[in-house]
Structure formats: structure tokens, C-alpha cells
Amino acid sequence: MFSALHKAGATVVVVTHEENIAAYTDRMLRFSDGKLISDIKNENPTPVRDLTIFEGMYRGGNHAS
């Protein structure tokens, strides 16, 4: 879904501590103690072939928890 949004021209920001999730992005910004410590273009992002790998990682919607 995020990949399709990005290809359509939308800016997508993903915040994660997981390197395997960051590997799907085109650019990685790293912060430490509130300061930007690196800005790296990912020349070879992991292609999204099967969106089911993300199932259960996010519960979207406006329902009460």
C-alpha cells in the first residue's frame, strides 16, 4: 500500500526501529538523542512482492481498543 502511494507521488514517512522494515524504503534518516545523525539513500530497497508479510503489523481504522 505505501509503495503504491509513493509511486503515485505521495510522500510516505515510516517510523520504525526495525531494520528489516526500513529496508523497504528509498531513504533512511537516523536520529539519536533527537538529532539527525545520518541521511542515507537506499540504492537497493527491498521490493514489495507479497503484502501479506505486513499482515497484523498495523490495525488501522477508527475502532476502540
Number of C-alpha atoms within 10 A of each C-alpha: 8 15 13 10 11 13 10 9 8 11 10 11 11 12 11 9 9 8 9 10 13 18 15 18 20 14 15 18 12 14 11 8 6 7 8 10 10 11 11 10 12 14 9 10 13 14 10 13 7 7 8 8 9 9 8 8 7 7 8 7 6 6 6 4 3
